[in-house]
Amino acid sequence: MTIEIHRDEWGIPHLRAGSARELARAQGLVTARDRAWQLEDGRHRAQGTSASFLGTEALHWDLFARRARLDDTARRCWAALEERDPETADWIRAYVDGVNDGLESGPTAPEFSRVGLNPGRWEPWTPLGIWLATHILFAGFPAKLWREEAAAHLGEEAVGLFAADGPGSSGSNGWLVGGARTTTGHAVIAGDPHRFIEDPGVYQQIHLCCPEFDVVGLAVPGVPGLAHFGHTGTVAWAITNAMADYQDLYRERLRRTGAGVEALGPDGVWRRASRHTETVEVAGEEPVEAEVIETERGPVVIGGPEGLEEGVPGTLPVAVSLRYPPRVTGDLGFSALLPLLRSRRAADVDRAVDLWAEPVNVVQAADTEGGLLHRVAGRVPVRAEANRRRLVPAWQPGHEWQGWHEMPRAAELTDSVAVMANQRGLATPLGVEFAPPHRADRIAALLAQREHWSPGDMPAIHTDTHLGSAAPLLDRLAALEDLSPEAAALRDRLLDWDRRMDASSTDAAVYAAVRGAVVRHLAAHPAFAALSTPPAYPEVFLPWLALLPRIGFALEHLLRAEELYGVDRADVVRTALEEVAAEPPAGTWGDTHRLAPWRALAGTPYDGPGLSGDHDCVLCTSAVPGLTDLAARGPAARYVWDLARREDSRWVVPLGASGVPGSLHHDDQLPLWLKGDLVPVVTDFARLEKETHD
């Protein structure tokens, strides 16, 4: 059957085919042509084989992927999908066929020749593996390791004090404006997912058209359909991270026997754990053996029968297992993908996401008939409160999973507006750590400034740079006395600052410098010394355990707390201010707050452009206060879905549609992304350039 590949002026693929199955093949084909290196890297990450060509830098991930049994879980979920939903399984198989066809035609990405690699063949479960590998750390279960350490050294109150979305989490902004508040009388959905900015990008703009449906949206390369963001012409949907907690860590008691390894269960009985070894190939180094152990709770991802390499004499050996829903249920939620594409109304989206599994998201949808949806979708286990917050003992009863939570939903919108920005809200009963309310409050305040909004007005919200979290530090500065003349002048300058983190602002640069100095001085205080060196956990978990970022992202809580473990915060802030006043930054915020995208294959250092925004701005370009002003995380895409006319919708990504460095469309959207401009969504095939006709 015929498939057609068209392109718009930005190189975005627009695909047309005679059936949903042929369209999936076309999507796989064009993704392989545009993103061959990204697909190959994703396949290896899902398998735990990245170190075979990336070397020791990727070994920590491979060991985690093997021990967490990501590839085996993807295979399990595929087998269950084939039996439960053969139509979706066949559709995924067609996508995989397209990927293999595209890869076999010869990759153009230069990275392959740099590492001497040829693309490997995709299996039907590879898209499931890529999805799982992309999102296994999404909910931030390693934060439980941090809470364990913080509570042990500082007391239970530290768990709440440091509860904030940190550098390891992923978030988003999203807002739905009902027809009563728009210039067209139809709803508008807009927002931007916040993820690590990768090169190539984590989202792929694409248009999928067949007799069953005609949908534009943002795809995850390597996964068919449009799971997160889409517009069918009559209904549109978008998501943010619900910040739910749905993965548990169990302390295990393990012992070796002549037959293998046993684990102590909550009934006091030792039971056989599965065990085998796998060999991890490492480019330029000797292979590494990985012992893979799985108890009735889940795979052991930390330690083992003998504990950690740097164990403490006289204590129980450390062994920690991970329990996560797809490993338990054999379901990654892929049965939702085709119903989403076929949706015509918000009620159809609602039914489709009933099938969703993970990650757990807040979903917004609107249709052309006035239907609206604001709900949580995914799978969260019912279990003891302790499971959600800390590591729990596998050998004690009371920590078993007892079914699944019903997903919360909003009965109606407040003043025809719904805002989702990872704050406490619909998903509060399901999570522990949420984003501060600054982004959500700011979006709501901006939307309240006028009665009616048009799709073209939305970039002003996307790019707002007001920093809501600046107040606690500025309040501390205002209270200081007996400063040097230079520090007093700098303090007064900051108190007059408009609190906007604009790239061109010298005041924002000064604020960031003082903030960073405060963070570093707090982290160096003896009160936090026990947290400065984390346990010898696997390297993949260390970002959640690093003290400096934890203090940086919890700074407003630490400055506002009634008491802080004997720390003289006035002295810390004074010292930081005097330090910066003695040598103030010479340039603007954008001089140091620069884009630093992640690349699987490191090459020439990337001198990224200067950025406006900050972690708690609506324009969420995240630096790590006290550590670096560089931004590795930010809006991985921006979108505006117009329900009056889909042709008036807009979107943009940080780089471009192509994953091939040096190609015409590799980074041609970057100037627009930096300014807050968007690319028109084109759906008329007569306005597109036809590329190929198979």
GITA-V411841 format. One line per field, one symbol per residue. ss: DSSP state (~ for helix, > for strand, _ for the rest). phi: phi as a letter, one per 20 degrees, with the letter a starting at -180 (. if undefined). burial: 1 if it has 16 or more other C-alpha atoms within 10 Angstrom, else 0. A space follows every 10 residues. Layout:
ss = ???
phi = ???
burial = ???
This chain:
ss = __>>>>>___ __>>>>>__~ ~~~~~~~~~~ ~~~~~~~~~~ ~~~~~~~___ ~~~~~~~~~~ ~~~~~~~__~ ~~~~~~~~~~ ~~~~_~~~~~ ~~~~~~~~~~ ~~~~______ ~~~~~_____ _____~~~~~ ~~~~~_____ __~~~~~~~~ ~~~~__~~~~ ~_________ >>>>>>>_~~ ~>_____>>> >>>>>>_>__ ___>>>>>>> __>>>>>>>_ ________>> >___>>>>>> >__>__>>>> >__>>>>__> >>>>_____> >>>>>>>>>> _______>>> >>>>____>> >>>_______ ________>> >>>>~~~~~_ _____~~~~~ ~____~~~~~ ~~~_______ >>>>>>>___ _>>>>>>___ >___~~~~~_ _>>_______ ___>____>_ ___>__>>>> _______~~~ >______~~~ ~~~~~~~___ __>_~~~_~~ ~~___>_~~~ ~~~~~~~~__ ____~~~~~~ ~~~~~____> _____~~~~~ ~~~~~~~~~~ ~~~__~~~~~ ~_______~~ ~~~~__~~~~ ~~~_~~~~~~ ________~~ ~~~~~~~~~~ ~~______~~ ~~_>>__>__ _________> __________ _>>>___>>> >>>>>__>>> >>___~~~_> >>________ _________~ ~~~~~___>> ____~~~_>> >>>_
phi = .fccddcefd mffcdcbebf ffffffffff fffecgffff ffffffemcf ffcenffeff fgfffffemf ffffffffff fgfebfffff ffffffgfff fffffofdff fgffdmddfe eedgeggfff ffffdfefem gfffffgfff ffedofffgf fefafdfeec cadbbddfgf ddfendfcdb rbfdcffdcf ffccfbcdcb geabcdrdee gocfmcfdcb beodbcbbcc ffmfdccddd fdddbecfeq ccceefende cfdfbbdcdd fcgmcffded edcceffrfe dcmrgenefd fdgndfgebc dddcgffeem cdnffeffgf fefccgfffg fffgefdbff cedcbbcfen fcbbbdcqcc feafgfgfdb fcffedfodf fcocffffbe fbeelmcccc bmefagegfd ccdcfgfgff fffffffffb fccdgfefgf egdfdfdfef ggffffffef clefgfffff fffffefemd eegeefffff gfffgfffff fffefgfdgf efcfgffggf efgedffgff fgedgffffe gfbclnfeff ffffffffff ffbffeddgf fdecfcfecf dfcfgeefff cenagdegfe deedgndbef decrffacbc eeefbgfefb bacfdafdee gnfgdfbfeg gfgfenecef edceffedef ebbe
burial = 0011111101 1111111011 1111111111 1111111111 1111111111 1111010111 1111111111 1111111111 1000000111 1111111111 1110001110 1100000010 0111111111 1111011111 1111111111 0001000110 1111111111 1111111111 1101111111 1111111111 1111111111 0011111111 1111111111 1111111111 1111111111 1111100000 1111100001 0110000001 1110000001 1111111111 1111101100 0000001111 1111111001 1111111111 1111111111 0111111111 1111111101 1111111111 1110001111 1111100010 0000001100 0000001111 1111111101 1111111111 1111001000 0111100110 1111111111 0111001000 0000001101 1001100011 1111111111 1111111111 1110000100 1000001001 1111111111 1111111111 0001000010 0111111111 1001100111 1111111101 0000000011 1111111111 1111110011 1111111111 1111010111 1111111111 0000111111 0011011111 1110000101 0000
